[in-house]
Amino acid sequence: MGARGLIDRISFAGGEFGEKLFGRADTAKYQIAFEKQENFVTLVEGVVTRAPGTRFVLEVKDSLQRGRLLPFRVASNDYYTLVVNGGVTRLVREGGFVQNPNTSIFEFNVPWVEADMASLRSAPAGNQLYVTSLKQPQRLTRNDHTNWAVDVYSPDNGPVDAQNLDVARTIQTSASTGNITLTGMGSPFNTGMVGGVIRIDDRDLSLTPQWSALEATVALSAQRRWNGNVYQAMQSGKDSGPNAPVHTEGDVTAGNNYQTWRYLHSGYGYVRITAVSNTNSATGTVIGRMPDSLMGAGSFRWYPPAWTSTAGWPEVVAFVKSRLGFFRGDKGWLSAVDDPSDHDLGLADDDDAIAIRLRAPDASLVEIKWALPSGALILGTADGEWVLRGPNVFDPLTPKTIDAFPETSEGSEPHVPVRVDGGAMFIGRTGKRMHYGKYDRQKQLLETQELSVTARSIFGRGVAEMAWQRDPHRVLWMAMDDGTLASATFMPEQEIIAFARHPRVNCFVENVAAIPGVASGVDEVYFIIRRTIGGVTKRYVEQLADYFEPQNPDAPTAQGAWFVDCGLRVTGTNITQITQLGHLEGQEVAVFADGAMQSRKTVASGTIQLDRPSNDITVGLPVRGYLRDLPRNLQGTTAKQKRVAEVDVHLLHTGGGKIRAYDPEETLPDDATAAQINADAQSWEDLVETGANDYDDAPPLISGQFRMNIEGNVRDEAQIELVCDDAMPLTLLGMSPVIEVEEDD
């Protein structure tokens, strides 16, 4: 006895389902997922559309070396993607590269080499970008599009490490200002300190009398202490005056006919080490006046440099609550409020700089791998996630109230997390799991969940880089360790998390970054992609093209579609050949001209000949989109054999694509060519009856619900597959098969 039924599929919000879950037809996500989803993106509406291709932007400076993309927000309407490679940085924005007045590519020198690329981390603050690496931090300053400065980030007042507590290890100074000699006892110096800043505290506070309003005729140059600061009298024989000095720079008078007080120091000074002769002798330049008491004897109250070639440089940087933070190992240093260059710990006032150390409850070593402000400052470590915050909701971070709280225990490998809607995405310690962390400010609680659990077949490759394209469709783009590309559409309030793979031709994705679109409102996504062209390694910066929308919704055509990779667009009148394709030499390319397809061509001497004269041509590597449905069962049956007889497809603005019943014995390889698909054309049904390659005008796109007769074979499972190997748009709103089954009596 047989049965026949229609299985409605009107949502694809599940994306690609992990192969280990193919037997879980009982789950809600199974009903809205695909077995395979390649080069299709799930939209927040729960439908799927072809993923756009990429635009060729430029070749990196040195294609033999890896590069790095660093996003940089200067202002709400001013963004850049910095392309770091070959010892220089080039700038990309609005789909193009910044040029010099003579139209050459603008670039400026940077100190990083290829070995530094994986470790580069950056944080913007106004017109400056702070970058950490395996070396000393750098500061990039944008003065204009073609006016950038690069200098070492080296504050004059720190950061310094914890105070020396060994009373036998002292430092004495030869003077309070200028270039001085430092004499040590107990071997306080090492050669790694050269270039670093040491703080040395007053050895004896009793040597400087306390300021008093009752003191008369204060002698010229006499020093007095008030509120931890030391001041010098600048007039002879004047009374101290009724107003205590509280300033921290320059001269201030206590009032008419009273003493003028010059700020000297706050009980300590800073000196930058210029040379180390031996462990007990060094020279340096005073950059924060030294207490005079240090010239008479050594003080054990000194703080070594926190960052040196031997101690190590900061590895992570983040900007949080008006403070610039640096992190390494279990330590963190936050600048003073609104001053990224101020690391003076001062007297622990609310606006002073902060130094903190994370201590695990089990006394294990903490290794900070990333930092991301998202409600609070979230720190990802090798073993778990911490939150850096004040004691109460919305409290500012201050030296006296800041604390670090271990929250969850997923752990991370070194990477750059991304801020997404409501929280943060980060990669687990194996590199093969993706977690979403959401900080609840009211509860002061960090909650994490693994999102990759339903698509571990995708994440088994490991994630190398991520970029969040919030607009227009909230897609997380992921460059995998093996060079492939994957995506995740994520909108938690709509319960949408949909993964997809994006296999591309001759493509190894090494890096990805996103910046907000300045003019279009569409976030710009850039990749560094390694390709082999003419037997030579090339590394190109390519931009993800726009998602397709018809230029005229009332009479939609494919004009403006971009479903090719590493593509170029050429416009003109009656063009018969394209000559600008040297970057695709020897490659088979797809040609999309005036809204219609032409036959594929092979680039020779940077040139192809068109099938017919055209005015608006897009040429690039073909991108093949593919969907395979999960097996479907009719409720209430005990079917042994099934056959797909028909399928209802609901399309929107679609101009191409083919559909058929899936047969495992006729599976297309992932890199199937147009010739392979066309060789088996009889088993495929065209979604759109088009006339193939001989259009003179852009064909209209179709929208609506259509019933296709696909006549599959009788098999154990009934599935559908859909392929789109041309450059035409395709958006699938629904795909409901009619299945015939044989049942047990």
ZAMARGU-4260 file (C-alpha; in steps of 0.2 Angstrom, whole numbers, plus 5000, padded with zeros to 4 digits):
<rodrens>
0) 5000/5000/5000 | 5007/5017/4995 | 5005/5035/5001 | 5008/5052/4994 | 5011/5068/5003
5) 5018/5086/5003 | 5031/5091/5015 | 5031/5110/5018 | 5047/5118/5020 | 5045/5137/5022
10) 5060/5141/5033 | 5079/5138/5031 | 5084/5146/5047 | 5094/5131/5052 | 5108/5132/5040
15) 5119/5116/5037 | 5116/5102/5049 | 5131/5092/5056 | 5132/5075/5049 | 5133/5067/5066
20) 5115/5074/5069 | 5107/5067/5053 | 5098/5054/5063 | 5090/5068/5074 | 5074/5070/5064
25) 5065/5073/5081 | 5074/5090/5083 | 5066/5107/5079 | 5082/5112/5069 | 5082/5097/5058
30) 5065/5103/5051 | 5073/5119/5045 | 5091/5114/5040 | 5100/5107/5025 | 5112/5092/5023
35) 5123/5104/5013 | 5122/5122/5011 | 5136/5129/5000 | 5138/5147/4994 | 5120/5151/5000
40) 5118/5163/5015 | 5103/5161/5026 | 5095/5178/5029 | 5087/5184/5045 | 5070/5181/5037
45) 5074/5163/5037 | 5076/5161/5018 | 5092/5158/5008 | 5100/5168/4994 | 5115/5166/4984
50) 5131/5172/4993 | 5139/5186/4983 | 5156/5185/4975 | 5171/5196/4978 | 5178/5211/4970
55) 5197/5212/4966 | 5204/5227/4975 | 5223/5226/4974 | 5237/5214/4976 | 5247/5215/4992
60) 5264/5223/4993 | 5273/5206/4993 | 5263/5191/4987 | 5276/5179/4994 | 5272/5185/5012
65) 5256/5183/5022 | 5247/5199/5027 | 5235/5206/5040 | 5219/5216/5039 | 5216/5228/5053
70) 5200/5238/5054 | 5201/5256/5060 | 5186/5267/5064 | 5192/5285/5065 | 5174/5293/5065
75) 5156/5288/5061 | 5159/5292/5043 | 5177/5288/5042 | 5183/5270/5042 | 5198/5261/5034
80) 5205/5243/5033 | 5223/5243/5035 | 5232/5230/5024 | 5249/5226/5032 | 5261/5216/5022
85) 5279/5217/5016 | 5284/5230/5029 | 5271/5243/5023 | 5253/5247/5026 | 5241/5251/5012
90) 5223/5257/5015 | 5207/5251/5008 | 5190/5260/5010 | 5174/5261/5000 | 5179/5246/4989
95) 5195/5254/4983 | 5213/5258/4989 | 5219/5275/4994 | 5230/5283/4981 | 5244/5297/4981
100) 5240/5312/4970 | 5249/5304/4956 | 5237/5289/4957 | 5250/5277/4964 | 5245/5266/4979
105) 5248/5276/4995 | 5258/5266/5008 | 5268/5269/5023 | 5282/5259/5032 | 5278/5249/5047
110) 5290/5239/5058 | 5281/5222/5057 | 5288/5207/5047 | 5279/5191/5041 | 5282/5182/5057
115) 5272/5196/5067 | 5256/5194/5056 | 5247/5181/5067 | 5250/5191/5083 | 5245/5208/5077
120) 5231/5215/5088 | 5224/5233/5087 | 5212/5245/5096 | 5207/5262/5090 | 5206/5278/5100
125) 5201/5293/5090 | 5213/5296/5076 | 5225/5284/5083 | 5227/5265/5081 | 5237/5255/5095
130) 5244/5239/5089 | 5253/5225/5099 | 5263/5211/5092 | 5278/5201/5096 | 5287/5218/5097
135) 5285/5234/5106 | 5268/5242/5104 | 5266/5254/5090 | 5255/5269/5088 | 5248/5274/5071
140) 5241/5291/5069 | 5230/5297/5055 | 5232/5315/5051 | 5224/5314/5033 | 5220/5301/5020
145) 5238/5301/5014 | 5247/5308/5030 | 5250/5294/5043 | 5263/5293/5057 | 5270/5278/5065
150) 5279/5278/5082 | 5283/5267/5096 | 5270/5267/5110 | 5281/5271/5125 | 5273/5281/5139
155) 5285/5291/5150 | 5277/5285/5166 | 5275/5267/5164 | 5269/5254/5164 | 5279/5247/5178
160) 5279/5230/5186 | 5276/5226/5205 | 5286/5235/5217 | 5303/5228/5223 | 5301/5221/5241
165) 5319/5216/5244 | 5326/5229/5255 | 5344/5224/5250 | 5340/5229/5232 | 5341/5248/5231
170) 5344/5261/5218 | 5352/5278/5220 | 5352/5293/5208 | 5366/5305/5204 | 5354/5319/5201
175) 5335/5323/5201 | 5334/5329/5183 | 5342/5327/5166 | 5354/5312/5161 | 5359/5303/5177
180) 5368/5288/5183 | 5359/5275/5193 | 5369/5265/5206 | 5362/5249/5212 | 5365/5237/5226
185) 5359/5219/5225 | 5359/5219/5206 | 5343/5228/5202 | 5348/5230/5183 | 5348/5219/5168
190) 5351/5223/5149 | 5332/5220/5145 | 5328/5236/5154 | 5336/5247/5141 | 5322/5258/5134
195) 5310/5254/5148 | 5304/5266/5162 | 5308/5263/5180 | 5299/5272/5194 | 5308/5275/5210
200) 5300/5281/5226 | 5306/5293/5239 | 5317/5284/5252 | 5312/5294/5267 | 5296/5304/5268
205) 5302/5313/5284 | 5315/5322/5275 | 5302/5334/5267 | 5292/5344/5280 | 5273/5344/5279
210) 5265/5360/5272 | 5256/5371/5285 | 5246/5386/5284 | 5254/5393/5299 | 5271/5393/5293
215) 5279/5411/5290 | 5293/5417/5280 | 5296/5401/5270 | 5314/5401/5263 | 5317/5401/5244
220) 5318/5383/5237 | 5312/5375/5253 | 5302/5360/5249 | 5285/5355/5257 | 5274/5340/5256
225) 5255/5340/5254 | 5243/5326/5250 | 5257/5315/5244 | 5264/5329/5232 | 5280/5339/5235
230) 5281/5357/5231 | 5295/5370/5231 | 5294/5388/5237 | 5298/5400/5223 | 5299/5416/5233
235) 5310/5421/5247 | 5303/5424/5264 | 5285/5423/5260 | 5272/5415/5271 | 5265/5398/5266
240) 5247/5406/5264 | 5230/5399/5269 | 5228/5389/5253 | 5236/5372/5252 | 5244/5368/5235
245) 5235/5354/5226 | 5241/5357/5208 | 5251/5344/5199 | 5260/5354/5186 | 5268/5371/5185
250) 5268/5386/5198 | 5253/5392/5208 | 5252/5406/5221 | 5244/5404/5237 | 5237/5421/5236
255) 5242/5439/5236 | 5258/5442/5246 | 5259/5423/5249 | 5271/5410/5244 | 5271/5403/5226
260) 5273/5384/5225 | 5280/5374/5211 | 5275/5356/5209 | 5290/5345/5209 | 5284/5327/5210
265) 5272/5315/5219 | 5284/5306/5230 | 5292/5297/5216 | 5300/5299/5199 | 5302/5290/5182
270) 5318/5287/5173 | 5320/5279/5156 | 5335/5267/5155 | 5347/5271/5141 | 5361/5259/5145
275) 5366/5246/5157 | 5384/5244/5161 | 5382/5230/5174 | 5369/5223/5186 | 5373/5238/5198
280) 5376/5252/5186 | 5365/5260/5173 | 5362/5277/5165 | 5345/5285/5161 | 5335/5301/5157
285) 5324/5308/5170 | 5306/5310/5163 | 5298/5313/5179 | 5308/5323/5192 | 5316/5312/5205
290) 5315/5315/5224 | 5330/5324/5230 | 5332/5311/5244 | 5337/5298/5231 | 5354/5307/5229
295) 5359/5304/5247 | 5356/5285/5247 | 5347/5271/5238 | 5329/5267/5239 | 5322/5249/5239
300) 5305/5256/5234 | 5307/5255/5215 | 5296/5247/5201 | 5305/5239/5186 | 5298/5241/5168
305) 5283/5230/5165 | 5287/5229/5146 | 5304/5224/5140 | 5312/5212/5128 | 5316/5200/5142
310) 5300/5202/5152 | 5290/5202/5136 | 5278/5214/5127 | 5259/5216/5129 | 5250/5203/5118
315) 5232/5210/5118 | 5225/5227/5117 | 5208/5234/5120 | 5199/5251/5123 | 5186/5250/5137
320) 5177/5264/5146 | 5189/5278/5141 | 5204/5268/5146 | 5217/5259/5134 | 5221/5242/5141
325) 5236/5231/5137 | 5237/5212/5143 | 5250/5199/5144 | 5250/5182/5153 | 5240/5185/5169
330) 5243/5204/5170 | 5234/5219/5163 | 5238/5238/5162 | 5224/5251/5159 | 5229/5269/5155
335) 5222/5284/5164 | 5204/5290/5159 | 5204/5299/5143 | 5223/5298/5141 | 5230/5283/5132
340) 5248/5288/5135 | 5246/5290/5154 | 5251/5275/5164 | 5255/5284/5180 | 5247/5274/5195
345) 5248/5290/5205 | 5239/5290/5221 | 5226/5278/5215 | 5213/5292/5212 | 5198/5287/5202
350) 5205/5293/5185 | 5223/5286/5188 | 5230/5272/5178 | 5227/5254/5184 | 5238/5238/5185
355) 5229/5222/5189 | 5234/5204/5190 | 5222/5189/5188 | 5223/5175/5200 | 5214/5159/5197
360) 5204/5152/5212 | 5214/5136/5210 | 5231/5145/5210 | 5234/5139/5192 | 5242/5151/5179
365) 5231/5162/5170 | 5235/5166/5152 | 5225/5180/5144 | 5222/5177/5125 | 5209/5191/5121
370) 5200/5205/5128 | 5184/5213/5121 | 5172/5226/5129 | 5154/5220/5128 | 5144/5226/5143
375) 5160/5224/5153 | 5177/5220/5148 | 5177/5201/5145 | 5194/5193/5145 | 5197/5176/5137
380) 5210/5165/5144 | 5217/5148/5140 | 5205/5140/5153 | 5190/5151/5154 | 5182/5168/5153
385) 5184/5182/5166 | 5175/5199/5168 | 5184/5214/5173 | 5172/5227/5181 | 5168/5237/5196
390) 5158/5231/5211 | 5141/5237/5205 | 5131/5238/5189 | 5137/5253/5178 | 5152/5257/5190
395) 5167/5265/5182 | 5183/5256/5183 | 5194/5263/5196 | 5210/5258/5204 | 5202/5255/5221
400) 5186/5246/5214 | 5191/5236/5199 | 5191/5217/5201 | 5192/5202/5189 | 5179/5188/5191
405) 5181/5171/5183 | 5164/5167/5175 | 5164/5152/5163 | 5177/5139/5159 | 5176/5136/5140
410) 5194/5143/5137 | 5201/5150/5121 | 5216/5149/5109 | 5224/5166/5104 | 5212/5174/5091
415) 5203/5190/5089 | 5185/5188/5095 | 5171/5199/5088 | 5157/5209/5095 | 5140/5203/5089
420) 5122/5208/5093 | 5120/5206/5112 | 5137/5199/5116 | 5153/5192/5109 | 5158/5177/5098
425) 5174/5168/5102 | 5183/5152/5098 | 5187/5138/5110 | 5203/5132/5116 | 5204/5118/5102
430) 5200/5131/5088 | 5185/5120/5083 | 5171/5126/5093 | 5162/5143/5092 | 5155/5151/5108
435) 5143/5165/5111 | 5146/5175/5127 | 5132/5187/5133 | 5135/5198/5148 | 5120/5202/5158
440) 5124/5219/5166 | 5109/5218/5179 | 5114/5201/5185 | 5133/5205/5182 | 5134/5187/5175
445) 5142/5181/5159 | 5133/5167/5151 | 5141/5157/5136 | 5134/5143/5125 | 5142/5133/5111
450) 5134/5138/5094 | 5144/5126/5084 | 5137/5110/5091 | 5125/5108/5076 | 5138/5110/5063
455) 5154/5103/5070 | 5158/5095/5053 | 5161/5113/5047 | 5171/5118/5063 | 5182/5102/5062
460) 5193/5112/5051 | 5197/5125/5064 | 5193/5144/5064 | 5207/5156/5060 | 5199/5173/5058
465) 5181/5180/5060 | 5173/5196/5055 | 5155/5202/5059 | 5145/5209/5045 | 5130/5217/5054
470) 5122/5225/5040 | 5112/5220/5030 | 5110/5202/5036 | 5120/5199/5052 | 5132/5187/5045
475) 5148/5181/5054 | 5161/5177/5041 | 5175/5164/5046 | 5191/5160/5037 | 5195/5142/5042
480) 5212/5135/5046 | 5212/5126/5029 | 5209/5141/5019 | 5190/5138/5016 | 5177/5150/5020
485) 5161/5148/5031 | 5148/5159/5037 | 5135/5160/5052 | 5119/5170/5051 | 5116/5175/5069
490) 5101/5184/5076 | 5098/5178/5094 | 5081/5187/5097 | 5074/5178/5081 | 5083/5161/5087
495) 5092/5161/5070 | 5109/5153/5069 | 5113/5146/5052 | 5130/5139/5046 | 5135/5138/5028
500) 5151/5133/5019 | 5158/5143/5004 | 5170/5133/4994 | 5177/5144/4980 | 5189/5141/4965
505) 5208/5143/4967 | 5205/5151/4984 | 5214/5150/5001 | 5207/5163/5013 | 5220/5169/5025
510) 5212/5184/5033 | 5195/5193/5035 | 5190/5210/5042 | 5174/5220/5041 | 5171/5239/5043
515) 5154/5249/5042 | 5150/5255/5025 | 5152/5274/5024 | 5141/5278/5009 | 5130/5262/5007
520) 5126/5257/5025 | 5131/5240/5020 | 5146/5234/5030 | 5162/5231/5020 | 5170/5214/5021
525) 5188/5212/5015 | 5198/5196/5013 | 5216/5192/5009 | 5215/5177/4998 | 5230/5167/4991
530) 5228/5161/4973 | 5239/5152/4961 | 5240/5162/4945 | 5251/5156/4931 | 5260/5145/4943
535) 5264/5159/4954 | 5257/5163/4972 | 5247/5179/4972 | 5239/5187/4987 | 5224/5198/4983
540) 5214/5210/4994 | 5196/5206/4989 | 5179/5214/4995 | 5163/5204/4997 | 5151/5211/4984
545) 5134/5217/4989 | 5120/5206/4991 | 5108/5206/4976 | 5093/5217/4975 | 5085/5222/4959
550) 5088/5239/4953 | 5070/5241/4948 | 5058/5230/4959 | 5044/5233/4948 | 5053/5226/4933
555) 5067/5216/4941 | 5082/5210/4930 | 5099/5203/4935 | 5107/5219/4931 | 5120/5223/4944
560) 5122/5205/4951 | 5139/5199/4956 | 5141/5181/4958 | 5159/5179/4953 | 5175/5179/4963
565) 5190/5191/4961 | 5180/5200/4948 | 5181/5216/4939 | 5167/5227/4932 | 5170/5236/4915
570) 5157/5248/4908 | 5157/5257/4891 | 5148/5256/4874 | 5149/5240/4863 | 5164/5233/4872
575) 5170/5217/4863 | 5185/5212/4873 | 5191/5215/4891 | 5210/5218/4894 | 5211/5221/4912
580) 5212/5203/4918 | 5230/5200/4921 | 5226/5196/4939 | 5217/5181/4933 | 5229/5175/4919
585) 5226/5157/4913 | 5210/5156/4924 | 5193/5150/4917 | 5181/5165/4921 | 5162/5167/4920
590) 5156/5182/4910 | 5140/5192/4915 | 5136/5205/4903 | 5121/5217/4903 | 5112/5206/4915
595) 5114/5190/4906 | 5127/5176/4905 | 5139/5173/4891 | 5150/5157/4888 | 5165/5155/4900
600) 5182/5160/4894 | 5200/5157/4898 | 5211/5173/4901 | 5226/5174/4890 | 5238/5189/4891
605) 5225/5197/4903 | 5212/5197/4889 | 5196/5189/4884 | 5184/5191/4869 | 5166/5193/4873
610) 5152/5183/4864 | 5144/5199/4859 | 5146/5218/4861 | 5141/5223/4878 | 5140/5239/4889
615) 5141/5232/4907 | 5152/5217/4910 | 5157/5208/4926 | 5171/5195/4924 | 5178/5183/4938
620) 5180/5166/4944 | 5164/5156/4944 | 5155/5153/4961 | 5144/5137/4962 | 5130/5137/4974
625) 5123/5121/4980 | 5109/5115/4992 | 5104/5098/4998 | 5089/5094/5008 | 5089/5083/5023
630) 5079/5067/5021 | 5060/5069/5025 | 5048/5057/5032 | 5029/5057/5031 | 5021/5057/5048
635) 5010/5042/5051 | 5019/5030/5039 | 5031/5016/5040 | 5039/5019/5023 | 5052/5007/5016
640) 5055/5016/4999 | 5052/5034/4994 | 5052/5043/4978 | 5051/5062/4975 | 5038/5065/4962
645) 5036/5084/4962 | 5042/5099/4971 | 5035/5116/4975 | 5048/5129/4975 | 5045/5147/4980
650) 5057/5159/4972 | 5061/5177/4973 | 5070/5187/4960 | 5078/5172/4953 | 5086/5170/4936
655) 5095/5153/4936 | 5098/5137/4944 | 5093/5119/4942 | 5084/5106/4953 | 5083/5087/4954
660) 5080/5073/4966 | 5096/5068/4974 | 5104/5051/4970 | 5119/5047/4980 | 5126/5037/4965
665) 5126/5053/4955 | 5133/5065/4968 | 5142/5080/4961 | 5159/5083/4967 | 5161/5099/4977
670) 5171/5107/4963 | 5159/5101/4949 | 5161/5111/4933 | 5148/5118/4922 | 5153/5104/4909
675) 5150/5091/4922 | 5133/5098/4927 | 5128/5100/4909 | 5134/5082/4905 | 5120/5076/4916
680) 5107/5089/4910 | 5093/5077/4908 | 5091/5073/4926 | 5090/5092/4931 | 5076/5103/4929
685) 5079/5122/4925 | 5071/5133/4939 | 5070/5146/4926 | 5068/5143/4907 | 5081/5154/4900
690) 5089/5151/4883 | 5106/5149/4891 | 5120/5160/4884 | 5112/5170/4869 | 5103/5184/4877
695) 5103/5201/4869 | 5095/5209/4884 | 5094/5206/4902 | 5081/5192/4905 | 5067/5196/4918
700) 5068/5188/4935 | 5054/5177/4941 | 5046/5177/4958 | 5032/5166/4964 | 5028/5147/4968
705) 5031/5134/4955 | 5028/5116/4954 | 5042/5106/4946 | 5041/5088/4940 | 5058/5080/4944
710) 5053/5062/4944 | 5066/5054/4956 | 5071/5036/4958 | 5064/5025/4972 | 5076/5025/4986
715) 5077/5023/5005 | 5077/5042/5007 | 5069/5056/4997 | 5080/5071/4995 | 5081/5086/4984
720) 5097/5095/4977 | 5098/5112/4969 | 5113/5119/4960 | 5117/5136/4953 | 5133/5137/4943
725) 5130/5153/4933 | 5131/5171/4939 | 5112/5174/4940 | 5103/5178/4957 | 5093/5165/4966
730) 5083/5167/4982 | 5074/5152/4989 | 5059/5156/5000 | 5052/5138/5001 | 5055/5120/4994
735) 5041/5108/4998 | 5043/5090/4990 | 5029/5079/4985 | 5035/5062/4991 | 5027/5045/4986
740) 5030/5031/4998 | 5028/5012/4999 | 5022/5006/5016 | 5022/4990/5026 | 5005/4981/5026
</rodrens>
